[in-house]
Amino acid sequence: MKTRWSRSARLLTAAWLAALVGAASSVESAKATAGSSLAPSIASLRERAAAGNADARYDLGVAMLCQRGLARDPGEAARLLRGAAEQRHAGAQSVLGWMLMSGRGVLRNNTLAAGWLLRAAEAGDTAAQNNLGVLYATGQGVPHDHAAAERWFRAAADQGAAMAAQNLAILRGGGGSRAATPSRSGGLHPALAAAGCRAVASRS
């Protein structure tokens, strides 16, 4: 039986976008980011990124967003992440989609965000799956689609993403008002939180 989108879910869409964007947790992506090549010198990362290495582009982009050994440069970070995303780097696709969806460091564009999030979500990235679910649940950048929102929330929740499980409960009308609370990462993408990033300024 098809579940109706509850009134509580409608009232919480603003909270989803303001507080939960990027807050889905992924143990695997956090481990991968924590063990990424952020440790090597910035010069080495720049050299590898300039040579077209997707991992280096991703790591340098994250370092620029998080001001790790570099001045914060969201525009250059977005360019690097896009380069890696175009090379099918799921982490870069997910972070770039989050940036576009939240307006963090770039102008908000939910239509572009949905495209990148879909690619990362199909690759199994739980943050992207959760965020894509938010877009479908709220009809931002994509048509409102309850079934698609539920499918993506469930995909992330099945991998252990607690925020996606809460969003799924909201969507089904059983989450109550407590489900949409800000995460401890402050709404950051989990890969950025794992890299030690505290905040990324919004441009929208």
Residue frames as qw, qx, qy, qz and C-alpha x, y, z in Angstrom:
[[0.000, 0.889, 0.457, 0.000, 0.00, 0.00, 0.00],
 [0.405, 0.505, -0.025, 0.762, 1.40, 3.41, -0.96],
 [0.396, -0.559, -0.446, 0.576, 2.16, 5.59, 2.05],
 [0.148, 0.917, 0.240, 0.284, 1.01, 9.20, 1.85],
 [0.420, 0.307, -0.281, 0.806, 3.52, 11.97, 2.46],
 [0.373, -0.647, -0.607, 0.272, 2.52, 13.04, 5.95],
 [0.044, -0.959, -0.124, -0.253, 1.85, 16.58, 7.14],
 [0.606, -0.728, 0.198, 0.253, 4.77, 16.28, 9.56],
 [0.714, 0.036, 0.388, 0.582, 7.09, 15.45, 6.67],
 [0.299, 0.768, 0.299, 0.482, 5.90, 18.53, 4.79],
 [0.313, -0.946, -0.010, -0.088, 6.54, 20.74, 7.82],
 [0.695, -0.566, 0.310, 0.316, 10.04, 19.34, 8.26],
 [0.761, 0.509, 0.169, 0.363, 11.31, 19.86, 4.70],
 [0.109, 0.923, -0.198, 0.312, 12.94, 23.16, 5.66],
 [0.613, -0.659, 0.432, -0.060, 14.67, 21.43, 8.56],
 [0.917, 0.127, 0.295, 0.238, 15.89, 18.70, 6.24],
 [0.576, 0.697, 0.033, 0.427, 17.51, 21.25, 3.95],
 [0.108, -0.897, 0.245, -0.351, 18.83, 23.49, 6.70],
 [0.530, -0.638, 0.515, -0.215, 20.15, 20.90, 9.12],
 [0.859, -0.108, 0.500, -0.013, 20.44, 17.46, 7.60],
 [0.697, 0.696, -0.165, -0.047, 21.99, 18.09, 4.23],
 [0.482, 0.590, -0.601, 0.241, 25.09, 15.99, 4.04],
 [0.409, -0.543, 0.559, -0.476, 24.56, 14.52, 7.48],
 [0.979, -0.002, -0.101, -0.177, 24.06, 10.87, 6.52],
 [0.381, -0.675, 0.630, 0.049, 26.85, 8.77, 8.00],
 [0.907, 0.338, -0.244, -0.066, 28.86, 6.22, 6.09],
 [0.729, -0.575, 0.332, 0.165, 31.39, 4.20, 8.05],
 [0.812, 0.175, 0.341, 0.440, 33.15, 3.08, 4.90],
 [0.375, 0.795, 0.106, 0.465, 33.38, 6.55, 3.33],
 [0.361, -0.905, 0.180, -0.132, 34.58, 8.03, 6.62],
 [0.813, -0.360, 0.361, 0.280, 37.27, 5.34, 6.91],
 [0.706, 0.438, 0.289, 0.476, 38.32, 5.88, 3.32],
 [0.130, 0.914, 0.012, 0.383, 38.57, 9.63, 3.82],
 [0.564, -0.790, 0.241, 0.001, 40.40, 9.35, 7.10],
 [0.759, -0.255, 0.473, 0.368, 42.96, 7.10, 5.41],
 [0.606, 0.765, 0.176, 0.129, 43.16, 9.19, 2.25],
 [0.704, 0.175, -0.009, 0.688, 46.24, 10.91, 0.88],
 [0.109, -0.959, -0.106, -0.239, 45.64, 14.19, 2.75],
 [0.708, -0.620, 0.117, 0.316, 48.80, 13.47, 4.71],
 [0.688, 0.171, 0.233, 0.666, 51.30, 13.91, 1.81],
 [0.202, -0.371, -0.012, 0.906, 52.57, 17.38, 1.13],
 [0.414, 0.732, 0.286, -0.459, 50.36, 19.90, -0.60],
 [0.146, 0.647, -0.543, -0.516, 53.01, 20.22, -3.32],
 [0.150, -0.086, 0.966, 0.195, 52.73, 16.50, -4.03],
 [0.361, 0.535, 0.712, -0.277, 48.94, 16.69, -4.12],
 [0.305, 0.771, -0.043, -0.557, 49.06, 19.64, -6.49],
 [0.034, 0.474, -0.762, -0.440, 51.46, 17.81, -8.79],
 [0.197, 0.144, 0.968, 0.066, 49.33, 14.67, -8.90],
 [0.340, 0.663, 0.517, -0.422, 46.11, 16.68, -9.30],
 [0.237, 0.715, -0.292, -0.589, 47.64, 18.65, -12.20],
 [0.003, 0.277, -0.897, -0.344, 48.54, 15.32, -13.80],
 [0.604, -0.064, -0.432, -0.667, 44.86, 14.33, -13.66],
 [0.284, -0.045, -0.923, 0.255, 44.85, 11.95, -10.70],
 [0.447, -0.567, -0.444, -0.530, 41.25, 11.76, -9.45],
 [0.676, -0.516, -0.450, 0.274, 42.16, 10.87, -5.85],
 [0.438, -0.129, -0.128, 0.881, 44.59, 13.80, -5.66],
 [0.114, -0.393, -0.296, -0.863, 42.00, 16.18, -7.12],
 [0.590, -0.597, -0.489, -0.236, 39.51, 14.99, -4.51],
 [0.668, -0.422, -0.349, 0.504, 41.96, 15.24, -1.61],
 [0.302, 0.045, 0.009, 0.952, 43.20, 18.68, -2.67],
 [0.274, -0.508, -0.397, -0.713, 39.61, 19.89, -3.08],
 [0.658, -0.604, -0.449, 0.013, 38.73, 18.67, 0.41],
 [0.587, -0.242, -0.222, 0.740, 41.90, 20.27, 1.81],
 [0.097, 0.258, 0.155, 0.949, 40.92, 23.60, 0.23],
 [0.466, -0.596, -0.431, -0.493, 37.41, 23.40, 1.65],
 [0.746, -0.572, -0.318, 0.124, 38.72, 22.53, 5.10],
 [0.022, 0.927, -0.290, 0.237, 41.69, 24.93, 5.07],
 [0.890, -0.367, 0.210, 0.167, 44.12, 22.10, 5.76],
 [0.626, -0.256, 0.354, 0.646, 47.52, 23.51, 4.88],
 [0.247, 0.347, 0.494, 0.758, 45.95, 25.85, 2.34],
 [0.230, 0.149, 0.167, -0.947, 43.97, 29.05, 2.23],
 [0.458, 0.421, 0.744, -0.243, 40.29, 28.22, 1.88],
 [0.176, 0.321, -0.459, -0.809, 39.29, 28.44, -1.79],
 [0.611, 0.276, 0.657, -0.345, 35.81, 26.98, -2.39],
 [0.608, 0.672, -0.109, -0.409, 35.82, 27.96, -6.07],
 [0.284, 0.566, -0.766, -0.110, 39.07, 26.11, -6.79],
 [0.358, -0.113, 0.882, -0.284, 37.90, 23.24, -4.57],
 [0.696, 0.430, 0.380, -0.431, 34.72, 22.94, -6.63],
 [0.538, 0.671, -0.414, -0.298, 36.78, 22.94, -9.85],
 [0.044, 0.432, -0.898, 0.065, 39.03, 20.16, -8.54],
 [0.487, 0.088, 0.780, -0.383, 36.10, 18.13, -7.24],
 [0.702, 0.542, 0.083, -0.455, 34.31, 18.49, -10.56],
 [0.378, 0.604, -0.675, -0.191, 37.39, 17.20, -12.34],
 [0.122, -0.201, 0.951, -0.202, 37.47, 14.15, -10.08],
 [0.593, 0.298, 0.535, -0.523, 33.69, 13.74, -10.33],
 [0.651, 0.585, -0.222, -0.430, 33.93, 13.67, -14.12],
 [0.302, 0.440, -0.846, -0.013, 36.45, 10.84, -13.68],
 [0.761, -0.273, -0.506, -0.300, 33.74, 8.87, -11.85],
 [0.267, 0.130, -0.705, 0.645, 35.15, 9.48, -8.36],
 [0.392, -0.604, -0.663, -0.205, 32.06, 8.78, -6.24],
 [0.436, -0.536, -0.394, 0.606, 33.34, 10.70, -3.22],
 [0.146, -0.146, 0.165, 0.964, 33.93, 13.80, -5.34],
 [0.223, -0.388, -0.636, -0.629, 30.50, 13.44, -6.94],
 [0.447, -0.617, -0.637, 0.117, 28.93, 13.22, -3.50],
 [0.355, -0.483, -0.220, 0.769, 30.77, 16.24, -2.03],
 [0.050, 0.019, 0.362, 0.931, 30.20, 18.33, -5.17],
 [0.299, -0.506, -0.690, -0.423, 26.49, 17.44, -5.08],
 [0.438, -0.624, -0.518, 0.388, 26.35, 18.42, -1.41],
 [0.262, -0.274, 0.016, 0.925, 28.05, 21.76, -2.16],
 [0.114, -0.194, -0.508, -0.831, 25.56, 22.54, -4.93],
 [0.401, -0.546, -0.712, -0.182, 22.59, 21.39, -2.83],
 [0.472, -0.652, -0.421, 0.418, 23.53, 23.34, 0.28],
 [0.204, 0.936, 0.030, 0.285, 25.12, 26.37, -1.35],
 [0.660, -0.672, 0.184, 0.281, 28.29, 25.73, 0.65],
 [0.468, -0.422, 0.463, 0.623, 31.13, 27.41, -1.20],
 [0.106, 0.118, 0.668, 0.727, 29.19, 27.65, -4.46],
 [0.464, 0.015, -0.011, -0.885, 25.86, 29.04, -5.57],
 [0.534, 0.101, 0.776, -0.320, 23.01, 26.67, -4.79],
 [0.520, 0.298, -0.490, -0.634, 21.77, 24.67, -7.78],
 [0.673, -0.102, 0.648, -0.342, 19.61, 21.70, -6.86],
 [0.849, 0.473, -0.016, -0.236, 19.22, 20.55, -10.46],
 [0.475, 0.628, -0.601, 0.138, 22.98, 20.17, -10.92],
 [0.337, -0.439, 0.725, -0.410, 23.25, 18.73, -7.42],
 [0.861, 0.076, 0.339, -0.370, 20.75, 16.00, -8.25],
 [0.787, 0.537, -0.295, -0.070, 22.77, 14.90, -11.26],
 [0.264, 0.564, -0.715, 0.318, 25.99, 14.47, -9.31],
 [0.507, -0.286, 0.631, -0.514, 24.24, 12.94, -6.30],
 [0.917, 0.199, 0.057, -0.341, 22.54, 10.36, -8.53],
 [0.671, 0.518, -0.521, 0.097, 25.88, 9.18, -9.89],
 [0.025, 0.446, -0.750, 0.487, 27.37, 8.86, -6.42],
 [0.690, -0.120, 0.419, -0.577, 24.20, 7.28, -5.02],
 [0.914, 0.285, -0.168, -0.233, 24.23, 4.63, -7.73],
 [0.526, 0.478, -0.639, 0.295, 27.83, 3.87, -6.73],
 [0.701, -0.368, -0.591, 0.153, 26.65, 3.25, -3.15],
 [0.224, 0.218, -0.359, 0.879, 27.65, 6.51, -1.42],
 [0.230, -0.567, -0.765, 0.199, 25.28, 6.80, 1.56],
 [0.073, -0.497, -0.185, 0.845, 25.56, 10.58, 1.95],
 [0.160, 0.119, -0.515, -0.834, 24.58, 10.98, -1.70],
 [0.248, -0.351, -0.875, -0.223, 21.71, 8.52, -1.29],
 [0.177, -0.586, -0.599, 0.516, 20.39, 10.43, 1.72],
 [0.007, -0.447, 0.047, 0.893, 20.75, 13.81, 0.02],
 [0.177, -0.049, -0.704, -0.686, 19.11, 12.58, -3.17],
 [0.220, -0.491, -0.841, 0.059, 16.25, 11.31, -1.02],
 [0.094, -0.565, -0.342, 0.745, 15.92, 14.79, 0.49],
 [0.096, 0.242, -0.386, -0.885, 15.70, 16.35, -2.98],
 [0.262, -0.238, -0.821, -0.447, 13.00, 13.91, -4.08],
 [0.229, -0.523, -0.749, 0.335, 11.10, 14.28, -0.79],
 [0.059, -0.633, -0.228, 0.737, 11.07, 18.06, -1.11],
 [0.551, 0.706, 0.422, 0.142, 10.79, 18.34, -4.89],
 [0.094, -0.907, 0.221, 0.346, 13.90, 20.52, -5.12],
 [0.018, -0.593, 0.686, 0.421, 15.82, 20.19, -8.38],
 [0.094, -0.041, -0.955, -0.278, 13.81, 17.11, -9.28],
 [0.543, -0.373, -0.371, -0.654, 10.07, 16.39, -9.38],
 [0.498, -0.350, 0.580, -0.541, 8.57, 15.53, -6.00],
 [0.739, 0.120, -0.618, -0.241, 8.62, 11.72, -5.91],
 [0.681, -0.520, 0.344, -0.385, 7.70, 9.97, -2.67],
 [0.998, 0.033, 0.059, 0.019, 8.67, 6.53, -3.98],
 [0.655, 0.546, -0.277, 0.443, 12.10, 7.69, -5.16],
 [0.181, -0.710, 0.410, -0.543, 12.75, 9.46, -1.84],
 [0.849, -0.359, 0.277, -0.272, 11.82, 6.33, 0.06],
 [0.947, 0.262, -0.085, 0.165, 14.00, 4.15, -2.18],
 [0.463, 0.610, -0.368, 0.528, 17.10, 6.30, -1.65],
 [0.421, -0.630, 0.403, -0.513, 16.56, 6.79, 2.09],
 [0.954, -0.186, 0.168, -0.163, 16.14, 3.03, 2.44],
 [0.824, 0.429, -0.232, 0.289, 19.29, 2.31, 0.38],
 [0.169, 0.636, -0.466, 0.592, 21.37, 4.49, 2.72],
 [0.642, -0.478, 0.332, -0.498, 19.63, 3.24, 5.87],
 [0.997, 0.024, -0.044, -0.057, 20.29, -0.36, 4.83],
 [0.684, 0.414, -0.351, 0.487, 24.00, 0.48, 4.85],
 [0.581, -0.399, -0.475, 0.527, 23.76, 1.84, 8.38],
 [0.135, 0.312, 0.014, 0.940, 23.21, 5.55, 7.74],
 [0.112, -0.440, -0.730, 0.511, 21.30, 6.67, 10.84],
 [0.166, 0.386, 0.062, -0.905, 20.17, 10.03, 9.40],
 [0.349, 0.052, -0.671, -0.652, 18.71, 8.30, 6.35],
 [0.265, -0.315, -0.906, 0.094, 16.81, 5.97, 8.67],
 [0.001, -0.474, -0.473, 0.742, 15.39, 9.01, 10.49],
 [0.255, 0.297, -0.286, -0.875, 14.45, 10.65, 7.20],
 [0.309, -0.110, -0.871, -0.365, 12.75, 7.44, 6.11],
 [0.153, -0.434, -0.797, 0.390, 10.73, 7.45, 9.33],
 [0.130, 0.439, 0.140, -0.878, 9.72, 11.08, 8.73],
 [0.280, 0.150, -0.602, -0.732, 8.68, 10.27, 5.18],
 [0.344, -0.243, -0.893, -0.158, 6.53, 7.40, 6.39],
 [0.417, -0.620, -0.175, -0.642, 4.92, 9.64, 9.00],
 [0.823, -0.460, -0.329, 0.053, 6.34, 7.90, 12.03],
 [0.605, 0.243, -0.312, 0.691, 9.39, 10.01, 12.77],
 [0.365, -0.827, -0.353, 0.241, 7.88, 12.83, 14.77],
 [0.140, 0.979, -0.082, 0.125, 9.50, 16.22, 15.16],
 [0.557, -0.698, 0.416, 0.170, 12.61, 14.85, 16.86],
 [0.871, 0.197, 0.344, 0.290, 13.78, 13.06, 13.70],
 [0.506, 0.715, 0.074, 0.477, 15.04, 16.23, 12.02],
 [0.476, -0.848, 0.072, 0.219, 17.76, 17.33, 14.40],
 [0.346, 0.834, -0.430, 0.009, 21.12, 18.72, 13.35],
 [0.938, 0.009, -0.252, 0.236, 23.90, 16.16, 13.29],
 [0.609, -0.678, 0.071, 0.407, 27.04, 16.56, 15.34],
 [0.584, 0.084, 0.352, 0.726, 28.88, 17.37, 12.09],
 [0.043, 0.579, 0.127, -0.804, 26.82, 20.58, 11.84],
 [0.645, 0.663, 0.222, -0.308, 25.35, 19.64, 8.49],
 [0.040, 0.667, -0.643, -0.374, 28.75, 19.01, 6.89],
 [0.843, 0.279, -0.412, -0.202, 29.22, 16.25, 4.37],
 [0.878, -0.457, 0.140, 0.018, 30.55, 13.27, 6.39],
 [0.824, 0.278, -0.027, 0.493, 33.71, 13.11, 4.27],
 [0.164, 0.720, -0.166, 0.653, 34.51, 16.70, 5.25],
 [0.640, -0.677, 0.151, -0.330, 33.68, 16.05, 8.91],
 [0.965, -0.155, 0.052, 0.204, 35.99, 13.01, 8.84],
 [0.641, 0.448, -0.066, 0.620, 38.74, 15.18, 7.34],
 [0.436, -0.374, -0.369, 0.731, 38.48, 17.57, 10.29],
 [0.033, 0.387, 0.281, 0.878, 36.59, 20.34, 8.52],
 [0.026, -0.340, -0.650, 0.679, 34.54, 22.51, 10.87],
 [0.341, 0.720, 0.395, -0.457, 32.55, 24.70, 8.50],
 [0.347, 0.170, 0.539, 0.748, 32.17, 25.78, 4.90],
 [0.161, 0.387, 0.194, -0.887, 30.58, 29.16, 4.29],
 [0.433, 0.563, 0.703, 0.030, 27.32, 29.30, 2.38],
 [0.125, -0.116, 0.318, 0.933, 26.98, 31.46, -0.73],
 [0.160, -0.437, -0.706, -0.534, 23.22, 31.06, -1.15]]
